[in-house]
Amino acid sequence: QECPFWAMLPGKPLLGAVTVSLTISTLLATFWPEGSLDGLPVKGLAVGEYTMMPAWIWMYCILWWFVQDALKVATFWVLERFDIFVNYRADIEEWRKEHGQEVEC
């Protein structure tokens, strides 16, 4: 997809699966009790004195999500502008016509 991620909404099943999995993994990582797993000490990110670590991790991930998406869009622009792969543009346009796909950024 050569458009930014916000140009197209995800499907409802995908959005639901992402929401559930991210919520569960965030809660587990945040509130995991202090203890030991396989002989290694473990504790949740918010267990202890400093409880803001999950928020910092989420901000870090979201920041890099935007950077990664910008690089993706730039990569597609370079591929299409300079036709890096021979006939890339013609092949992708043919595929879009066959499958009724139109790209509007």
VOMI-86964 format. One record per atom (N, C-alpha, C, O, CB): z, y, x; chain; residue in one letter. Coordinates in Angstrom, 2 decimals. Atoms other than C-alpha are relative to their C-alpha. Glycine has a CB too. Example, Ala and Ser with C-alpha at 12.3 -4.5 7.8 and 13.67 -1.06 7.14 Angstrom:
<recs>
{rec {0.00 -1.19 0.89} 'A' 'a'}
{rec {7.80 -4.50 12.30} 'A' 'a'}
{rec {0.00 1.20 0.90} 'A' 'a'}
{rec {0.66 1.18 1.94} 'A' 'a'}
{rec {1.25 0.03 -0.99} 'A' 'a'}
{rec {-0.06 -1.19 -0.82} 'A' 's'}
{rec {7.14 -1.06 13.67} 'A' 's'}
{rec {0.73 1.09 -0.77} 'A' 's'}
{rec {0.90 2.20 -0.26} 'A' 's'}
{rec {-1.42 0.46 0.41} 'A' 's'}
</recs>
This chain:
<recs>
{rec {0.00 -1.17 0.86} 'A' 'q'}
{rec {0.00 0.00 0.00} 'A' 'q'}
{rec {0.00 1.23 0.90} 'A' 'q'}
{rec {0.93 1.44 1.68} 'A' 'q'}
{rec {1.23 0.00 -0.97} 'A' 'q'}
{rec {0.12 -1.15 -0.88} 'A' 'e'}
{rec {-1.16 3.17 1.67} 'A' 'e'}
{rec {0.67 1.26 -0.55} 'A' 'e'}
{rec {0.56 2.33 0.06} 'A' 'e'}
{rec {-1.44 0.28 0.26} 'A' 'e'}
{rec {-0.72 -1.13 0.59} 'A' 'c'}
{rec {0.89 5.46 -0.58} 'A' 'c'}
{rec {1.49 -0.09 0.36} 'A' 'c'}
{rec {1.97 -1.17 0.71} 'A' 'c'}
{rec {-0.19 0.04 -1.54} 'A' 'c'}
{rec {-1.46 0.08 -0.19} 'A' 'p'}
{rec {4.56 6.40 -0.12} 'A' 'p'}
{rec {0.64 -0.89 -1.06} 'A' 'p'}
{rec {0.07 -1.10 -2.13} 'A' 'p'}
{rec {0.62 1.42 -0.05} 'A' 'p'}
{rec {-0.64 0.96 0.91} 'A' 'f'}
{rec {7.02 4.04 -1.79} 'A' 'f'}
{rec {0.25 0.57 -1.38} 'A' 'f'}
{rec {0.29 -0.19 -2.35} 'A' 'f'}
{rec {1.31 -0.46 0.59} 'A' 'f'}
{rec {-0.30 -0.58 1.30} 'A' 'w'}
{rec {7.74 6.50 -4.60} 'A' 'w'}
{rec {-1.24 0.18 -0.87} 'A' 'w'}
{rec {-1.12 0.61 -2.02} 'A' 'w'}
{rec {0.68 1.33 0.18} 'A' 'w'}
{rec {1.23 -0.18 0.77} 'A' 'a'}
{rec {4.08 6.55 -5.73} 'A' 'a'}
{rec {-0.18 -1.08 -1.07} 'A' 'a'}
{rec {-0.97 -0.91 -1.99} 'A' 'a'}
{rec {-1.20 -0.01 0.94} 'A' 'a'}
{rec {0.17 1.09 0.94} 'A' 'm'}
{rec {4.47 3.26 -7.62} 'A' 'm'}
{rec {1.36 -0.62 -0.31} 'A' 'm'}
{rec {2.12 -0.94 0.60} 'A' 'm'}
{rec {-0.97 -1.06 0.56} 'A' 'm'}
{rec {-1.27 0.61 0.40} 'A' 'l'}
{rec {7.39 1.87 -9.60} 'A' 'l'}
{rec {-0.04 -1.51 0.20} 'A' 'l'}
{rec {-1.08 -2.13 -0.04} 'A' 'l'}
{rec {0.33 0.33 -1.46} 'A' 'l'}
{rec {-0.02 1.46 -0.12} 'A' 'p'}
{rec {8.47 -1.70 -8.84} 'A' 'p'}
{rec {0.10 -0.64 -1.38} 'A' 'p'}
{rec {0.49 0.02 -2.34} 'A' 'p'}
{rec {1.19 -0.46 0.90} 'A' 'p'}
{rec {-0.14 0.74 1.25} 'A' 'g'}
{rec {8.36 -4.34 -11.55} 'A' 'g'}
{rec {1.47 -0.17 -0.36} 'A' 'g'}
{rec {2.34 -0.13 0.51} 'A' 'g'}
{rec {-0.69 -1.37 0.10} 'A' 'g'}
{rec {-1.39 0.14 0.45} 'A' 'k'}
{rec {11.49 -4.84 -13.65} 'A' 'k'}
{rec {0.71 -1.21 0.61} 'A' 'k'}
{rec {1.87 -1.08 0.99} 'A' 'k'}
{rec {0.04 -0.11 -1.50} 'A' 'k'}
{rec {-0.70 1.13 -0.64} 'A' 'p'}
{rec {12.24 -8.35 -12.28} 'A' 'p'}
{rec {0.36 0.29 1.45} 'A' 'p'}
{rec {1.46 -0.06 1.90} 'A' 'p'}
{rec {-0.86 -1.25 -0.07} 'A' 'p'}
{rec {-0.29 -0.33 -1.40} 'A' 'l'}
{rec {11.98 -7.09 -8.69} 'A' 'l'}
{rec {1.13 1.01 0.08} 'A' 'l'}
{rec {2.04 0.85 0.90} 'A' 'l'}
{rec {-1.25 0.55 0.70} 'A' 'l'}
{rec {-1.04 -1.02 0.00} 'A' 'l'}
{rec {14.11 -4.03 -9.43} 'A' 'l'}
{rec {1.36 -0.62 -0.34} 'A' 'l'}
{rec {2.37 -0.27 0.27} 'A' 'l'}
{rec {-0.34 1.12 -0.99} 'A' 'l'}
{rec {-1.24 0.68 0.36} 'A' 'g'}
{rec {16.74 -6.23 -11.09} 'A' 'g'}
{rec {0.54 -0.87 1.13} 'A' 'g'}
{rec {1.73 -0.85 1.41} 'A' 'g'}
{rec {-0.21 -0.84 -1.24} 'A' 'g'}
{rec {-0.42 0.88 -1.09} 'A' 'a'}
{rec {16.81 -8.74 -8.23} 'A' 'a'}
{rec {0.52 0.82 1.18} 'A' 'a'}
{rec {1.53 0.45 1.79} 'A' 'a'}
{rec {-1.17 -0.88 0.45} 'A' 'a'}
{rec {-0.44 -0.86 -1.11} 'A' 'v'}
{rec {17.11 -5.98 -5.62} 'A' 'v'}
{rec {1.36 0.61 -0.31} 'A' 'v'}
{rec {2.25 0.63 0.54} 'A' 'v'}
{rec {-1.04 1.11 0.28} 'A' 'v'}
{rec {-1.27 -0.63 0.40} 'A' 't'}
{rec {19.90 -4.25 -7.54} 'A' 't'}
{rec {1.15 -0.99 0.09} 'A' 't'}
{rec {2.20 -0.68 0.65} 'A' 't'}
{rec {-0.11 0.55 -1.42} 'A' 't'}
{rec {-1.06 1.01 -0.01} 'A' 'v'}
{rec {21.92 -7.44 -7.98} 'A' 'v'}
{rec {0.33 -0.42 1.44} 'A' 'v'}
{rec {1.50 -0.48 1.81} 'A' 'v'}
{rec {-0.42 -1.23 -0.83} 'A' 'v'}
{rec {-0.27 0.48 -1.36} 'A' 's'}
{rec {21.49 -8.64 -4.38} 'A' 's'}
{rec {0.63 1.07 0.88} 'A' 's'}
{rec {1.53 0.76 1.66} 'A' 's'}
{rec {-1.29 -0.49 0.64} 'A' 's'}
{rec {-0.60 -1.06 -0.82} 'A' 'l'}
{rec {22.27 -5.27 -2.80} 'A' 'l'}
{rec {1.43 0.32 -0.45} 'A' 'l'}
{rec {2.29 0.62 0.38} 'A' 'l'}
{rec {-0.86 1.27 -0.07} 'A' 'l'}
{rec {-1.35 -0.25 0.50} 'A' 't'}
{rec {25.30 -4.77 -5.04} 'A' 't'}
{rec {0.96 -1.07 0.50} 'A' 't'}
{rec {2.05 -0.77 0.99} 'A' 't'}
{rec {0.01 0.06 -1.54} 'A' 't'}
{rec {-0.87 1.11 -0.43} 'A' 'i'}
{rec {26.73 -8.21 -4.25} 'A' 'i'}
{rec {0.23 0.05 1.51} 'A' 'i'}
{rec {1.37 -0.10 1.97} 'A' 'i'}
{rec {-0.62 -1.35 -0.39} 'A' 'i'}
{rec {-0.18 0.00 -1.45} 'A' 's'}
{rec {26.07 -7.96 -0.50} 'A' 's'}
{rec {0.83 1.19 0.47} 'A' 's'}
{rec {1.61 1.07 1.41} 'A' 's'}
{rec {-1.37 0.02 0.70} 'A' 's'}
{rec {-0.81 -1.16 -0.36} 'A' 't'}
{rec {27.55 -4.45 -0.32} 'A' 't'}
{rec {1.47 -0.23 -0.32} 'A' 't'}
{rec {2.35 0.09 0.48} 'A' 't'}
{rec {-0.50 1.26 -0.72} 'A' 't'}
{rec {-1.39 0.27 0.38} 'A' 'l'}
{rec {30.68 -5.51 -2.19} 'A' 'l'}
{rec {0.64 -1.04 0.92} 'A' 'l'}
{rec {1.79 -0.87 1.33} 'A' 'l'}
{rec {0.07 -0.49 -1.46} 'A' 'l'}
{rec {-0.54 1.01 -0.91} 'A' 'l'}
{rec {31.13 -8.61 -0.02} 'A' 'l'}
{rec {0.28 0.59 1.38} 'A' 'l'}
{rec {1.34 0.35 1.96} 'A' 'l'}
{rec {-0.96 -1.18 0.11} 'A' 'l'}
{rec {-0.19 -0.59 -1.33} 'A' 'a'}
{rec {30.64 -6.66 3.21} 'A' 'a'}
{rec {1.11 1.04 0.01} 'A' 'a'}
{rec {1.79 1.22 1.02} 'A' 'a'}
{rec {-1.30 0.65 0.49} 'A' 'a'}
{rec {-1.01 -1.06 0.08} 'A' 't'}
{rec {32.96 -3.89 2.02} 'A' 't'}
{rec {1.41 -0.55 -0.15} 'A' 't'}
{rec {2.34 -0.09 0.52} 'A' 't'}
{rec {-0.30 0.93 -1.16} 'A' 't'}
{rec {-1.34 0.43 0.37} 'A' 'f'}
{rec {35.88 -5.86 0.64} 'A' 'f'}
{rec {0.38 -1.39 0.50} 'A' 'f'}
{rec {1.33 -1.98 0.00} 'A' 'f'}
{rec {0.14 0.05 -1.47} 'A' 'f'}
{rec {-0.33 1.32 -0.54} 'A' 'w'}
{rec {35.85 -9.12 2.65} 'A' 'w'}
{rec {1.41 0.04 0.59} 'A' 'w'}
{rec {1.72 0.94 1.37} 'A' 'w'}
{rec {-1.05 -0.45 1.07} 'A' 'w'}
{rec {-1.38 -0.04 -0.50} 'A' 'p'}
{rec {39.48 -10.00 3.38} 'A' 'p'}
{rec {0.06 -0.28 1.51} 'A' 'p'}
{rec {-0.80 -0.94 2.08} 'A' 'p'}
{rec {0.86 -1.01 -0.76} 'A' 'p'}
{rec {-0.21 0.24 -1.43} 'A' 'e'}
{rec {40.80 -9.99 6.91} 'A' 'e'}
{rec {0.35 -1.46 0.22} 'A' 'e'}
{rec {1.18 -2.03 -0.49} 'A' 'e'}
{rec {1.12 0.93 0.57} 'A' 'e'}
{rec {-0.24 1.41 -0.27} 'A' 'g'}
{rec {40.77 -13.45 8.39} 'A' 'g'}
{rec {-0.82 -0.47 1.18} 'A' 'g'}
{rec {-1.14 0.30 2.08} 'A' 'g'}
{rec {-0.30 -0.85 -1.23} 'A' 'g'}
{rec {0.73 0.61 -1.10} 'A' 's'}
{rec {38.88 -15.82 10.63} 'A' 's'}
{rec {-1.06 -0.94 -0.56} 'A' 's'}
{rec {-0.78 -1.73 -1.46} 'A' 's'}
{rec {0.95 -0.76 0.96} 'A' 's'}
{rec {1.07 0.93 0.35} 'A' 'l'}
{rec {35.53 -17.60 10.25} 'A' 'l'}
{rec {-0.52 -0.61 1.28} 'A' 'l'}
{rec {-0.94 0.10 2.20} 'A' 'l'}
{rec {-1.14 0.72 -0.80} 'A' 'l'}
{rec {0.44 0.73 -1.20} 'A' 'd'}
{rec {34.59 -20.25 12.80} 'A' 'd'}
{rec {0.69 0.52 1.25} 'A' 'd'}
{rec {0.08 0.59 2.32} 'A' 'd'}
{rec {-1.52 0.12 0.17} 'A' 'd'}
{rec {-0.77 -0.45 -1.14} 'A' 'g'}
{rec {37.31 -18.93 15.08} 'A' 'g'}
{rec {-0.22 1.46 0.39} 'A' 'g'}
{rec {0.34 1.92 1.38} 'A' 'g'}
{rec {-0.31 -0.85 1.16} 'A' 'g'}
{rec {0.25 -1.41 -0.30} 'A' 'l'}
{rec {36.04 -15.34 15.00} 'A' 'l'}
{rec {0.72 0.88 -1.02} 'A' 'l'}
{rec {0.68 0.59 -2.22} 'A' 'l'}
{rec {-1.52 0.30 -0.01} 'A' 'l'}
{rec {-0.68 -0.89 0.95} 'A' 'p'}
{rec {38.10 -12.52 13.49} 'A' 'p'}
{rec {-1.02 0.81 -0.81} 'A' 'p'}
{rec {-1.99 1.34 -0.27} 'A' 'p'}
{rec {0.97 0.95 0.75} 'A' 'p'}
{rec {0.88 -0.76 0.90} 'A' 'v'}
{rec {36.44 -10.87 10.47} 'A' 'v'}
{rec {0.84 0.83 -0.97} 'A' 'v'}
{rec {1.97 0.46 -1.29} 'A' 'v'}
{rec {-0.95 -0.95 -0.77} 'A' 'v'}
{rec {-0.61 -0.77 1.09} 'A' 'k'}
{rec {37.33 -8.17 7.95} 'A' 'k'}
{rec {-1.08 0.88 -0.59} 'A' 'k'}
{rec {-2.07 1.20 0.07} 'A' 'k'}
{rec {1.22 0.84 0.50} 'A' 'k'}
{rec {0.97 -0.83 0.69} 'A' 'g'}
{rec {35.47 -6.06 5.42} 'A' 'g'}
{rec {-0.12 1.38 0.62} 'A' 'g'}
{rec {0.78 1.83 1.33} 'A' 'g'}
{rec {0.37 0.13 -1.45} 'A' 'g'}
{rec {0.26 -1.32 -0.57} 'A' 'l'}
{rec {33.98 -2.71 6.34} 'A' 'l'}
{rec {0.99 1.07 -0.48} 'A' 'l'}
{rec {1.23 2.05 0.23} 'A' 'l'}
{rec {-1.41 0.43 -0.34} 'A' 'l'}
{rec {-0.94 -1.00 0.52} 'A' 'a'}
{rec {36.46 -0.83 4.16} 'A' 'a'}
{rec {1.45 -0.49 0.06} 'A' 'a'}
{rec {2.34 0.15 -0.49} 'A' 'a'}
{rec {-0.35 0.35 -1.43} 'A' 'a'}
{rec {-1.35 0.51 -0.16} 'A' 'v'}
{rec {39.49 -2.95 5.03} 'A' 'v'}
{rec {0.58 0.62 1.26} 'A' 'v'}
{rec {0.01 0.50 2.35} 'A' 'v'}
{rec {0.03 -1.58 0.07} 'A' 'v'}
{rec {-0.61 -0.68 -1.15} 'A' 'g'}
{rec {41.80 -1.00 7.30} 'A' 'g'}
{rec {0.13 1.49 -0.27} 'A' 'g'}
{rec {0.07 1.93 -1.42} 'A' 'g'}
{rec {-0.82 -0.25 1.27} 'A' 'g'}
{rec {-0.24 -1.44 0.14} 'A' 'e'}
{rec {42.34 2.68 7.96} 'A' 'e'}
{rec {-1.26 0.78 -0.39} 'A' 'e'}
{rec {-1.20 1.65 -1.26} 'A' 'e'}
{rec {0.56 0.56 1.29} 'A' 'e'}
{rec {1.23 -0.75 0.26} 'A' 'y'}
{rec {38.71 3.91 7.94} 'A' 'y'}
{rec {-0.82 -0.73 -1.05} 'A' 'y'}
{rec {-1.28 -1.85 -0.82} 'A' 'y'}
{rec {-0.83 0.19 1.31} 'A' 'y'}
{rec {0.66 0.67 1.13} 'A' 't'}
{rec {37.05 3.14 4.61} 'A' 't'}
{rec {-1.40 0.52 -0.30} 'A' 't'}
{rec {-2.02 0.08 -1.27} 'A' 't'}
{rec {0.84 0.14 -1.22} 'A' 't'}
{rec {1.30 -0.60 0.28} 'A' 'm'}
{rec {33.82 5.18 4.84} 'A' 'm'}
{rec {-1.17 -0.72 0.67} 'A' 'm'}
{rec {-2.32 -0.29 0.52} 'A' 'm'}
{rec {0.01 1.43 0.42} 'A' 'm'}
{rec {1.07 0.68 -0.74} 'A' 'm'}
{rec {31.83 2.72 6.98} 'A' 'm'}
{rec {-1.16 -0.46 -0.91} 'A' 'm'}
{rec {-2.31 -0.31 -0.51} 'A' 'm'}
{rec {0.57 -1.19 0.73} 'A' 'm'}
{rec {1.13 0.39 0.85} 'A' 'p'}
{rec {29.79 1.31 4.02} 'A' 'p'}
{rec {-0.91 1.18 -0.36} 'A' 'p'}
{rec {-2.13 1.02 -0.42} 'A' 'p'}
{rec {0.51 -0.65 -1.28} 'A' 'p'}
{rec {0.81 -1.18 0.33} 'A' 'a'}
{rec {28.64 4.83 3.08} 'A' 'a'}
{rec {-0.87 0.41 1.18} 'A' 'a'}
{rec {-2.04 0.74 1.00} 'A' 'a'}
{rec {0.91 1.18 -0.43} 'A' 'a'}
{rec {0.78 -0.34 -1.19} 'A' 'w'}
{rec {27.54 5.55 6.66} 'A' 'w'}
{rec {-1.13 -1.00 0.23} 'A' 'w'}
{rec {-2.24 -0.60 0.61} 'A' 'w'}
{rec {0.90 0.03 1.23} 'A' 'w'}
{rec {1.04 1.03 -0.17} 'A' 'i'}
{rec {25.63 2.26 6.82} 'A' 'i'}
{rec {-1.11 0.20 -1.02} 'A' 'i'}
{rec {-2.28 0.06 -0.69} 'A' 'i'}
{rec {0.61 -1.41 -0.13} 'A' 'i'}
{rec {1.02 -0.26 1.03} 'A' 'w'}
{rec {23.87 3.03 3.52} 'A' 'w'}
{rec {-0.84 1.22 0.37} 'A' 'w'}
{rec {-2.06 1.20 0.21} 'A' 'w'}
{rec {0.67 0.20 -1.38} 'A' 'w'}
{rec {0.76 -1.20 -0.40} 'A' 'm'}
{rec {22.91 6.52 4.77} 'A' 'm'}
{rec {-0.95 -0.32 1.15} 'A' 'm'}
{rec {-2.09 0.13 1.15} 'A' 'm'}
{rec {0.96 1.14 0.40} 'A' 'm'}
{rec {0.83 0.39 -1.14} 'A' 'y'}
{rec {21.60 5.05 8.04} 'A' 'y'}
{rec {-1.22 -0.80 -0.47} 'A' 'y'}
{rec {-2.34 -0.54 -0.04} 'A' 'y'}
{rec {0.83 -0.83 1.00} 'A' 'y'}
{rec {1.10 0.84 0.50} 'A' 'c'}
{rec {19.51 2.45 6.18} 'A' 'c'}
{rec {-1.01 0.82 -0.80} 'A' 'c'}
{rec {-2.22 0.63 -0.66} 'A' 'c'}
{rec {0.56 -1.13 -0.86} 'A' 'c'}
{rec {0.91 -0.82 0.80} 'A' 'i'}
{rec {18.08 4.99 3.74} 'A' 'i'}
{rec {-0.82 0.94 0.88} 'A' 'i'}
{rec {-2.01 1.13 0.65} 'A' 'i'}
{rec {0.78 0.81 -1.05} 'A' 'i'}
{rec {0.73 -0.85 -0.93} 'A' 'l'}
{rec {17.18 7.37 6.57} 'A' 'l'}
{rec {-1.14 -0.77 0.65} 'A' 'l'}
{rec {-2.27 -0.28 0.68} 'A' 'l'}
{rec {0.95 0.55 1.07} 'A' 'l'}
{rec {1.03 0.78 -0.66} 'A' 'w'}
{rec {15.26 4.62 8.40} 'A' 'w'}
{rec {-1.02 -0.55 -0.97} 'A' 'w'}
{rec {-2.15 -0.84 -0.58} 'A' 'w'}
{rec {0.63 -1.14 0.77} 'A' 'w'}
{rec {0.96 0.41 1.03} 'A' 'w'}
{rec {13.64 3.51 5.13} 'A' 'w'}
{rec {-1.08 1.08 -0.12} 'A' 'w'}
{rec {-2.26 0.76 -0.19} 'A' 'w'}
{rec {0.71 -0.24 -1.37} 'A' 'w'}
{rec {0.95 -1.10 0.07} 'A' 'f'}
{rec {12.01 6.97 4.90} 'A' 'f'}
{rec {-0.86 0.07 1.26} 'A' 'f'}
{rec {-2.07 0.29 1.17} 'A' 'f'}
{rec {0.73 1.32 -0.22} 'A' 'f'}
{rec {0.76 -0.03 -1.26} 'A' 'v'}
{rec {11.00 6.88 8.58} 'A' 'v'}
{rec {-1.03 -1.14 0.01} 'A' 'v'}
{rec {-2.19 -0.92 0.35} 'A' 'v'}
{rec {0.96 -0.13 1.23} 'A' 'v'}
{rec {0.90 1.15 0.01} 'A' 'q'}
{rec {9.50 3.40 8.20} 'A' 'q'}
{rec {-1.14 0.20 -0.99} 'A' 'q'}
{rec {-2.28 -0.16 -0.70} 'A' 'q'}
{rec {0.78 -1.27 -0.36} 'A' 'q'}
{rec {1.05 -0.22 0.99} 'A' 'd'}
{rec {7.60 4.40 5.06} 'A' 'd'}
{rec {-0.99 1.05 0.49} 'A' 'd'}
{rec {-2.20 0.91 0.27} 'A' 'd'}
{rec {0.60 0.44 -1.35} 'A' 'd'}
{rec {0.89 -1.01 -0.56} 'A' 'a'}
{rec {6.20 7.51 6.77} 'A' 'a'}
{rec {-0.92 -0.62 1.05} 'A' 'a'}
{rec {-2.11 -0.31 1.10} 'A' 'a'}
{rec {0.80 1.17 0.61} 'A' 'a'}
{rec {0.82 0.69 -1.00} 'A' 'l'}
{rec {5.00 5.33 9.66} 'A' 'l'}
{rec {-1.01 -0.93 -0.64} 'A' 'l'}
{rec {-2.13 -1.08 -0.15} 'A' 'l'}
{rec {0.89 -0.78 0.97} 'A' 'l'}
{rec {0.93 0.87 0.73} 'A' 'k'}
{rec {3.44 2.90 7.18} 'A' 'k'}
{rec {-1.18 0.81 -0.53} 'A' 'k'}
{rec {-2.33 0.41 -0.36} 'A' 'k'}
{rec {0.71 -0.72 -1.16} 'A' 'k'}
{rec {1.06 -0.86 0.54} 'A' 'v'}
{rec {1.49 5.70 5.48} 'A' 'v'}
{rec {-0.89 0.51 1.13} 'A' 'v'}
{rec {-2.11 0.55 0.98} 'A' 'v'}
{rec {0.61 1.19 -0.78} 'A' 'v'}
{rec {0.79 -0.48 -1.14} 'A' 'a'}
{rec {0.42 7.08 8.87} 'A' 'a'}
{rec {-0.88 -1.11 0.57} 'A' 'a'}
{rec {-2.01 -0.86 0.96} 'A' 'a'}
{rec {0.93 0.55 1.09} 'A' 'a'}
{rec {0.78 1.13 -0.51} 'A' 't'}
{rec {-0.73 3.62 9.99} 'A' 't'}
{rec {-1.21 -0.26 -0.89} 'A' 't'}
{rec {-2.32 -0.46 -0.38} 'A' 't'}
{rec {0.87 -1.26 0.08} 'A' 't'}
{rec {1.14 0.18 0.91} 'A' 'f'}
{rec {-2.88 3.19 6.88} 'A' 'f'}
{rec {-1.02 1.12 0.17} 'A' 'f'}
{rec {-2.22 0.87 0.11} 'A' 'f'}
{rec {0.49 -0.06 -1.45} 'A' 'f'}
{rec {0.91 -1.13 -0.20} 'A' 'w'}
{rec {-4.34 6.67 7.45} 'A' 'w'}
{rec {-0.84 -0.22 1.25} 'A' 'w'}
{rec {-2.06 -0.01 1.23} 'A' 'w'}
{rec {0.79 1.32 0.11} 'A' 'w'}
{rec {0.73 0.25 -1.25} 'A' 'v'}
{rec {-5.27 5.78 11.04} 'A' 'v'}
{rec {-1.00 -1.13 -0.19} 'A' 'v'}
{rec {-2.15 -1.02 0.25} 'A' 'v'}
{rec {0.98 -0.35 1.15} 'A' 'v'}
{rec {0.91 1.13 0.23} 'A' 'l'}
{rec {-6.76 2.44 9.96} 'A' 'l'}
{rec {-1.23 0.44 -0.79} 'A' 'l'}
{rec {-2.35 0.05 -0.44} 'A' 'l'}
{rec {0.72 -1.12 -0.74} 'A' 'l'}
{rec {1.13 -0.44 0.81} 'A' 'e'}
{rec {-8.92 4.10 7.32} 'A' 'e'}
{rec {-0.82 1.09 0.68} 'A' 'e'}
{rec {-2.05 1.08 0.58} 'A' 'e'}
{rec {0.49 0.49 -1.34} 'A' 'e'}
{rec {0.70 -1.12 -0.63} 'A' 'r'}
{rec {-9.80 7.22 9.30} 'A' 'r'}
{rec {-0.91 -0.45 1.13} 'A' 'r'}
{rec {-2.05 -0.01 1.22} 'A' 'r'}
{rec {1.00 1.02 0.53} 'A' 'r'}
{rec {0.75 0.42 -1.17} 'A' 'f'}
{rec {-10.96 5.46 12.46} 'A' 'f'}
{rec {-0.61 -1.39 -0.14} 'A' 'f'}
{rec {-1.24 -1.90 0.79} 'A' 'f'}
{rec {0.88 0.04 1.21} 'A' 'f'}
{rec {0.55 1.33 0.27} 'A' 'd'}
{rec {-11.94 2.12 10.88} 'A' 'd'}
{rec {0.28 -0.94 1.16} 'A' 'd'}
{rec {-0.63 -1.55 1.72} 'A' 'd'}
{rec {-1.52 0.08 -0.27} 'A' 'd'}
{rec {-0.45 0.79 -1.16} 'A' 'i'}
{rec {-9.94 0.28 13.56} 'A' 'i'}
{rec {-0.50 -1.44 -0.10} 'A' 'i'}
{rec {-1.04 -1.97 0.87} 'A' 'i'}
{rec {1.54 0.02 0.09} 'A' 'i'}
{rec {0.51 1.34 0.22} 'A' 'f'}
{rec {-10.77 -3.12 12.09} 'A' 'f'}
{rec {-1.40 0.14 -0.58} 'A' 'f'}
{rec {-1.60 0.87 -1.55} 'A' 'f'}
{rec {0.94 -0.84 -0.95} 'A' 'f'}
{rec {1.39 -0.14 0.43} 'A' 'v'}
{rec {-14.50 -3.52 11.65} 'A' 'v'}
{rec {-0.10 -0.31 -1.49} 'A' 'v'}
{rec {0.37 -1.35 -1.96} 'A' 'v'}
{rec {-0.93 -0.94 0.81} 'A' 'v'}
{rec {0.24 0.12 1.45} 'A' 'n'}
{rec {-15.45 -3.03 7.99} 'A' 'n'}
{rec {1.28 -0.09 -0.82} 'A' 'n'}
{rec {1.26 -0.58 -1.95} 'A' 'n'}
{rec {-0.84 -1.22 -0.27} 'A' 'n'}
{rec {-1.26 0.02 0.75} 'A' 'y'}
{rec {-11.80 -2.67 6.96} 'A' 'y'}
{rec {-0.15 0.76 -1.31} 'A' 'y'}
{rec {0.22 0.27 -2.37} 'A' 'y'}
{rec {1.16 0.59 0.83} 'A' 'y'}
{rec {0.14 -0.85 1.18} 'A' 'r'}
{rec {-12.63 0.15 4.56} 'A' 'r'}
{rec {-0.88 -0.65 -1.06} 'A' 'r'}
{rec {-0.53 -0.65 -2.24} 'A' 'r'}
{rec {-0.58 1.36 0.40} 'A' 'r'}
{rec {0.92 0.64 0.95} 'A' 'a'}
{rec {-15.56 -1.70 2.97} 'A' 'a'}
{rec {0.65 -1.23 -0.63} 'A' 'a'}
{rec {0.51 -1.46 -1.83} 'A' 'a'}
{rec {-1.32 -0.40 0.70} 'A' 'a'}
{rec {-0.65 1.20 0.52} 'A' 'd'}
{rec {-13.55 -4.92 2.62} 'A' 'd'}
{rec {1.08 0.33 -1.02} 'A' 'd'}
{rec {1.17 -0.32 -2.06} 'A' 'd'}
{rec {0.60 -0.81 1.14} 'A' 'd'}
{rec {-1.09 -0.34 0.92} 'A' 'i'}
{rec {-10.57 -3.25 0.97} 'A' 'i'}
{rec {-0.54 0.62 -1.28} 'A' 'i'}
{rec {0.00 0.37 -2.36} 'A' 'i'}
{rec {0.99 0.96 0.68} 'A' 'i'}
{rec {0.61 -0.57 1.21} 'A' 'e'}
{rec {-12.77 -1.27 -1.42} 'A' 'e'}
{rec {-0.62 -1.08 -0.86} 'A' 'e'}
{rec {-0.53 -1.03 -2.09} 'A' 'e'}
{rec {-1.07 1.05 0.37} 'A' 'e'}
{rec {0.57 1.12 0.75} 'A' 'e'}
{rec {-14.60 -4.46 -2.41} 'A' 'e'}
{rec {1.09 -0.80 -0.71} 'A' 'e'}
{rec {0.93 -1.19 -1.86} 'A' 'e'}
{rec {-0.81 -0.92 0.94} 'A' 'e'}
{rec {-1.11 0.75 0.60} 'A' 'w'}
{rec {-11.30 -6.25 -3.01} 'A' 'w'}
{rec {0.57 0.76 -1.19} 'A' 'w'}
{rec {0.86 0.16 -2.23} 'A' 'w'}
{rec {1.10 -0.27 1.05} 'A' 'w'}
{rec {-0.54 -0.81 1.10} 'A' 'r'}
{rec {-10.03 -3.36 -5.16} 'A' 'r'}
{rec {-0.91 -0.06 -1.21} 'A' 'r'}
{rec {-0.41 -0.15 -2.34} 'A' 'r'}
{rec {0.18 1.44 0.44} 'A' 'r'}
{rec {0.94 0.08 1.12} 'A' 'k'}
{rec {-13.20 -3.45 -7.30} 'A' 'k'}
{rec {0.10 -1.35 -0.69} 'A' 'k'}
{rec {0.09 -1.42 -1.92} 'A' 'k'}
{rec {-1.44 0.25 0.48} 'A' 'k'}
{rec {-0.09 1.34 0.57} 'A' 'e'}
{rec {-12.92 -7.21 -7.78} 'A' 'e'}
{rec {1.27 -0.20 -0.81} 'A' 'e'}
{rec {1.25 -0.90 -1.82} 'A' 'e'}
{rec {-0.07 -1.04 1.10} 'A' 'e'}
{rec {-1.29 0.21 0.65} 'A' 'h'}
{rec {-9.26 -7.01 -8.81} 'A' 'h'}
{rec {0.42 1.16 -0.90} 'A' 'h'}
{rec {1.54 1.16 -1.42} 'A' 'h'}
{rec {1.05 -0.23 1.05} 'A' 'h'}
{rec {-0.31 -1.12 0.88} 'A' 'g'}
{rec {-9.40 -3.77 -10.78} 'A' 'g'}
{rec {1.15 0.86 0.49} 'A' 'g'}
{rec {1.90 1.41 -0.31} 'A' 'g'}
{rec {0.33 -0.50 -1.35} 'A' 'g'}
{rec {-1.08 -0.78 -0.58} 'A' 'q'}
{rec {-7.03 -2.00 -8.41} 'A' 'q'}
{rec {-0.52 1.38 0.40} 'A' 'q'}
{rec {-1.54 1.50 1.07} 'A' 'q'}
{rec {0.61 -0.74 1.21} 'A' 'q'}
{rec {0.32 -1.35 -0.43} 'A' 'e'}
{rec {-7.17 1.75 -7.99} 'A' 'e'}
{rec {1.24 0.60 0.65} 'A' 'e'}
{rec {2.36 0.43 0.16} 'A' 'e'}
{rec {-0.48 0.88 -1.20} 'A' 'e'}
{rec {-1.12 -0.60 -0.71} 'A' 'v'}
{rec {-5.02 3.64 -5.52} 'A' 'v'}
{rec {-0.01 1.50 -0.23} 'A' 'v'}
{rec {-0.97 2.20 0.08} 'A' 'v'}
{rec {-0.08 -0.32 1.52} 'A' 'v'}
{rec {-0.18 -1.44 0.21} 'A' 'e'}
{rec {-3.75 7.05 -6.51} 'A' 'e'}
{rec {1.32 0.40 0.60} 'A' 'e'}
{rec {2.38 0.02 0.10} 'A' 'e'}
{rec {-0.06 0.37 -1.51} 'A' 'e'}
{rec {-1.24 -0.43 -0.67} 'A' 'c'}
{rec {-1.24 8.64 -4.18} 'A' 'c'}
{rec {0.45 1.34 -0.55} 'A' 'c'}
{rec {1.47 1.87 -0.11} 'A' 'c'}
{rec {-0.20 0.08 1.52} 'A' 'c'}
</recs>
